[in-house]
Amino acid sequence: MDEREPWAFWILRMQNDPGNWNTSEIEWWAYDANSAEPVQDFDFLLASSPSLTEFETFVRLCSDPECPKSAYFCGVIYLVFELAVKNGYLATEAWRPHFQRMIDLTQKNPCQWIKTWRQKVTGLMCDPSSMKMSAWHQGRFCQPND
């Protein structure tokens, strides 16, 4: 993508069709420190049903200390699992392998935020009812020393 005109086009497209995005657009947005969310509740759109490739992108952005929105993406990866619990996916054998693969994607990631996330969601996979929704919302458990 080029500078401003395509960016403005992407924002307009996101406002009219918020589910229509790709990972390169997300990365571009993530590294623009001055850009606001293209649509309200963008984090929910991203977290609602990511593919493994999309999830991997979120993890990479969360892990990158050079990414101005790394904390935002930490919140997104927590929100993925919050929504999975709220919607009953973690309690369903058909969905559990998908979420386990998400956890497995982070095994070698050295970022402390990701290590903390992995520890917490691994416990959640064992007992989805143990999640306290208010503490999970927006990645409040992101911080490594919680």
Buried (B, 14 or more C-beta within 10 A) or exposed (E): EEEEEEBEEBBEBBEEEBEEBEBEBBBBBBBEEEBEBBBEEBBBBBBBBBEEEBBBBBBBBBBBEEBBBBBBBBBBBBBBBBBBBBEEBBEEEEBBEBBBEBBEBBEEBEBEBBBBBBEBBEEBBEEBEEBEEEEBEBBEBBEEEE
